[in-house]
Amino acid sequence: MSTHQYILTGAALPSEREHPRLLYVTYAHYSREWRSQIHSDTCSEMFFITGGNGAFLIREGRFPVAINDLVVVDPGVPHTETSQNGSPMEYVVLGLEGLEAAPGGKGHALLHLFAEDAVSSCLRTLIQESRECSLVRQYIDNHFKENLSLDQLAELAHVNKYYLAHAFRREFDTSPISYLISRRIRESRFLLAETDHSLSQIAQILGFSSLSYFSQSFRRLEGISPMEYRKRNR
């Protein structure tokens, strides 16, 4: 994050000004669960539109946005985003502290960025990492009972395994293999509580190499043994 923060401040502000502080970076893609509610934030937000079309509602104004547009919303300014039907909008939003108010004091500025811009390049890198990590996580969710390795997951995402491990941890605060184990343990809780399968059978069903490995993993994540969990939830 610090690397991206340096690129953003260097690209967006003259060197004599105090650099803003990057608080968060979020990638969003329109879905049926999207809830467009008017709200305001305590920091400035920069929305970089990376796909689709939509509109921003800021105070009483409404204006359309499309790919490569950058919307800057000042702290305390009521706003929301909407997506255009048939062209789902996606964007990266950066929360920034210490960013000056937009010119004219209207609470927003609409800019256009080109592919060679440092900000555009930085954000596209974040988007690509997010997509790769989301693809791997979805694959793990659908195939967690299989014998998966970091090499296999990296091949799936068409990236180096060390790059994947770093990007996945930054995205989800855990490694791909740790996420795989936690997904198996989550499923094991159901099997322990709702079935009569033996511990050995459960370990085999979930892809653990041995009963011992299953038991150790379960105790590490749940704080109790699988058998104790079963007794408590029967």
Secondary structure, 3 states (H helix, E strand, C coil): CHHHHHHHHHHHCCCCCCCCEEEEEEEEECCCCCCCCCECCCCEEEEEEEECEEEEEECCEEEEEECCEEEEECCCCCEEEEEECCECCEEEEEEEECCCCCHHHCCEEEEECCCCCHHHHHHHHHHHHHHHHHHHHHHHHHHCCCCCCHHHHHHHHCCCHHHHHHHHHHHHCCCHHHHHHHHHHHHHHHHHHHCCCCHHHHHHHCCCCCHHHHHHHHHHHHCCCHHHHHHHCC
